[in-house]
Amino acid sequence: MTSKLLRKPTGTTGKVHDITPETAQWGYVGFGLYRLATGETVAEQTGDTEVILVLVEGKATIGAGDEDFGEIGERLSVWERTPPWSVYVPNGSSWSATATTDCVLAVCAAPGNGGHEARVIGPEDVDAGTRGKGANTRHVFSIAMENQDFADSLLVTEVFTPQGNWSSYPPHRHDEDDFPRMTYLEETYYHRLNPAEGFGLQRVFTEDGSLDETMAVADHDVVLVPKGHHPCGAPYGFDLYYLNVMAGPIRKWRFANHPDFDWIYQRDLKD
């Protein structure tokens, strides 16, 4: 039986993911994904949500409200590992995109309150960094995290995990609204594999055992994280990429490591 947390794409063209708070049975995060051929155009109203459009692959001309941002995008494959181009669109607006090459366009959504204007988030705005050590090393492109004042509630980031490595590890959770100790953040993981025929692993589990699911994720799969810990693993021979979308009552990322694994985090801090 397929986990209710694992969402498979509905096809290989068009809008292959359309995850809303209603279909996810939670309150904040939405995630859509378009796979477009050159020349195809898509458009949406934002309604009550703000949106960050991430050009995962390819190029497109993008407009938001009355703004025409022209052609943006640079990397034709996510595996070029260069920072992405993105566009922020506020709530109460609209956007459109026309693919100028074949492209993969992610639509990251969360409640908006009109606090930010439409803008391009270019590669120069992305914070690049490396986390972890040894087989826990991964490489991060922060598109709109809390230190980047680009959105009202959205937190968006990309992570590249080399073959044989772990990510979102040691296991951590952010499922309590208790700032500054922890923030409640729902989260989606959009996964890619290189080569595409491989698989990755993701476990979503709570300390009391009320939720414990381990999933093999394929290229273009999405995993929902409503609560609990959520580590990922990339098998030897296959690199793993994921695009994270998080949102909750406040736009801050505060988490707690699993108590049985925190010693790894503490040890690595000292080394």
C-alpha positions in Angstrom: 0.0 0.0 0.0 1.3 3.5 -0.9 1.8 5.8 2.0 -0.6 8.8 2.1 2.5 10.9 2.7 4.0 9.9 -0.7 2.6 11.7 -3.7 3.4 10.4 -7.2 3.3 12.7 -10.2 0.1 12.3 -12.2 2.0 12.2 -15.5 5.1 13.4 -17.4 3.7 16.6 -18.9 1.5 19.5 -17.7 0.7 20.0 -14.0 2.0 16.8 -12.5 1.6 17.8 -8.8 -1.3 19.9 -7.3 -1.0 19.6 -3.5 -3.1 22.0 -1.5 -3.8 22.3 2.2 -7.1 20.6 1.6 -5.6 17.6 -0.2 -2.7 17.4 2.3 -5.1 17.7 5.2 -3.1 20.5 6.9 -3.2 24.3 7.2 -0.4 26.1 5.4 1.7 24.6 2.6 0.8 24.1 -1.1 3.0 22.7 -3.8 2.4 22.5 -7.6 4.7 21.3 -10.3 4.6 21.9 -14.1 6.6 20.0 -16.7 6.3 22.2 -19.8 7.5 21.9 -23.4 8.9 24.9 -25.2 6.2 27.3 -26.1 3.6 26.1 -23.5 2.0 28.8 -21.3 0.4 28.4 -17.8 -1.2 31.0 -15.6 -2.8 31.0 -12.1 -4.4 33.4 -9.7 -2.8 33.5 -6.2 -5.9 34.1 -4.2 -5.1 34.2 -0.5 -1.7 32.6 -1.0 1.7 34.0 -1.8 3.7 32.0 -4.3 7.4 31.5 -5.1 7.9 30.1 -8.6 11.2 28.1 -8.8 12.6 27.3 -12.2 14.0 23.9 -11.3 15.1 23.4 -14.8 14.9 25.4 -18.0 13.9 29.0 -19.0 10.6 30.8 -19.2 9.2 34.3 -19.5 7.3 35.2 -16.4 4.9 37.8 -15.5 3.3 38.6 -12.1 0.4 41.0 -11.7 1.4 44.1 -13.8 5.1 43.1 -13.8 6.8 41.6 -16.8 10.1 40.0 -15.7 11.0 38.7 -19.2 13.0 35.5 -19.7 14.6 34.1 -16.6 16.3 30.8 -15.8 19.7 29.5 -16.5 20.3 25.8 -15.6 18.8 23.4 -18.1 19.3 20.5 -15.7 19.0 20.6 -12.0 22.2 18.5 -11.9 24.3 21.5 -13.1 24.1 22.4 -9.4 24.0 26.1 -10.0 21.7 28.4 -8.0 18.1 28.6 -9.4 16.1 31.6 -10.6 12.8 32.2 -8.8 9.9 34.7 -8.7 7.9 35.9 -5.7 4.2 36.7 -6.3 2.1 38.1 -3.5 -1.4 37.1 -2.6 -4.3 38.8 -4.4 -2.3 38.7 -7.6 -1.7 36.4 -10.6 1.2 35.0 -12.6 1.9 33.5 -16.0 4.8 31.6 -17.4 5.7 30.7 -21.0 8.4 28.1 -21.5 11.2 29.2 -23.8 12.9 25.9 -23.3 11.6 22.7 -21.9 11.2 23.5 -18.2 10.2 22.3 -14.8 8.4 24.9 -12.8 7.7 24.5 -9.1 4.9 26.5 -7.5 5.5 26.9 -3.7 2.5 28.4 -1.9 1.5 29.5 1.6 -0.8 32.1 3.2 0.1 35.7 2.2 -0.7 39.0 3.9 0.4 41.5 1.4 3.7 42.3 3.0 5.9 41.9 0.0 5.8 42.9 -3.7 6.4 40.8 -6.7 10.1 40.4 -7.5 12.7 38.2 -9.1 14.9 36.1 -6.7 18.1 35.6 -8.8 21.1 33.4 -8.2 22.9 36.4 -6.5 20.1 36.4 -3.9 20.5 32.7 -3.1 22.6 31.7 0.0 24.8 28.8 -0.8 26.4 26.6 1.9 27.4 23.1 3.0 26.0 21.3 6.0 27.2 18.2 7.9 30.3 16.2 7.8 31.5 12.9 6.2 28.5 10.8 5.0 26.2 13.5 6.3 27.5 16.2 4.0 24.9 18.0 1.7 24.9 21.2 -0.3 22.2 23.8 0.2 20.8 26.7 -1.9 18.6 28.8 0.4 16.1 30.6 -1.9 13.9 32.2 0.8 14.8 31.3 4.3 14.1 33.5 7.3 17.2 35.7 6.9 16.0 36.5 3.4 13.1 38.9 3.7 11.4 37.8 0.5 8.1 36.4 1.7 5.4 36.7 4.3 5.3 33.0 5.4 7.1 30.9 2.8 10.4 29.2 3.5 12.0 27.6 0.4 15.3 25.9 -0.1 17.1 23.3 -2.3 19.4 20.6 -1.1 21.8 18.3 -3.0 22.8 15.1 -1.3 25.7 13.2 -2.8 25.4 9.4 -3.4 25.7 7.4 -0.2 25.0 10.3 2.0 22.2 11.3 4.4 20.3 14.5 4.7 17.8 16.2 7.1 20.0 14.2 9.5 20.4 13.8 12.4 16.6 13.4 12.5 14.9 16.6 13.6 11.3 17.9 13.9 9.6 21.2 13.9 6.0 20.4 14.8 5.2 22.5 17.9 4.2 26.1 17.9 6.5 27.0 20.8 8.9 29.8 19.6 11.8 30.3 20.3 12.3 26.6 21.3 10.5 25.3 18.2 8.3 26.4 15.4 5.4 24.6 13.8 6.2 24.1 10.1 4.5 21.9 7.6 6.9 20.7 4.9 7.0 19.2 1.4 10.0 17.5 -0.2 10.1 17.4 -4.0 12.7 14.7 -4.9 14.9 14.2 -8.0 17.4 11.4 -8.6 20.5 11.2 -10.7 20.4 8.9 -12.6 16.6 9.2 -12.8 16.0 5.5 -12.6 17.2 5.3 -9.0 15.5 5.8 -5.7 16.0 7.5 -2.4 14.7 6.8 1.1 12.8 9.0 3.4 11.4 8.1 6.9 8.8 10.3 8.6 8.3 9.3 12.2 7.3 10.6 15.6 9.0 9.8 18.9 5.8 8.2 20.3 5.4 5.9 17.3 2.0 7.3 16.3 3.5 8.0 12.8 6.3 5.9 11.3 6.5 5.5 7.6 9.5 4.8 5.4 9.2 5.4 1.7 11.3 4.7 -1.4 11.1 7.9 -3.4 11.5 8.1 -7.2 12.3 10.9 -9.5 9.6 13.7 -9.3 8.0 12.2 -6.2 6.8 14.5 -3.3 6.7 13.6 0.4 4.5 15.4 2.9 5.9 16.0 6.4 3.0 17.0 8.6 4.9 16.3 11.8 7.8 14.3 13.2 11.3 13.6 12.1 12.1 13.2 8.4 15.6 12.0 7.4 16.6 11.1 3.8 19.2 8.8 2.4 20.8 8.6 -1.1 21.9 5.1 -2.1 25.4 4.6 -3.4 25.4 5.4 -7.1 22.5 7.9 -7.0 22.6 11.6 -6.1 19.5 13.0 -4.4 18.1 16.5 -4.9 15.1 17.9 -3.1 13.2 21.2 -3.0 11.8 22.0 0.4 8.7 24.2 1.1 7.9 25.1 4.7 5.3 27.3 6.3 3.5 27.7 9.6 2.2 30.4 12.0 5.4 32.3 12.0 8.2 32.5 9.4 11.0 31.1 11.5 12.8 27.7 11.4 13.4 26.3 14.8 13.7 22.6 15.3 14.8 19.9 17.8 17.0 16.9 17.1 15.7 13.5 18.0 17.1 12.8 21.6 18.5 9.5 20.5 20.5 11.1 17.7 21.5 14.5 19.1 24.9 13.1 20.2 25.9 13.0 16.5 25.0 16.7 16.1 26.9 17.6 19.3 29.9 15.5 18.4 30.2 17.1 14.9 30.0 20.6 16.5 33.1 19.8 18.5 35.1 18.2 15.6 
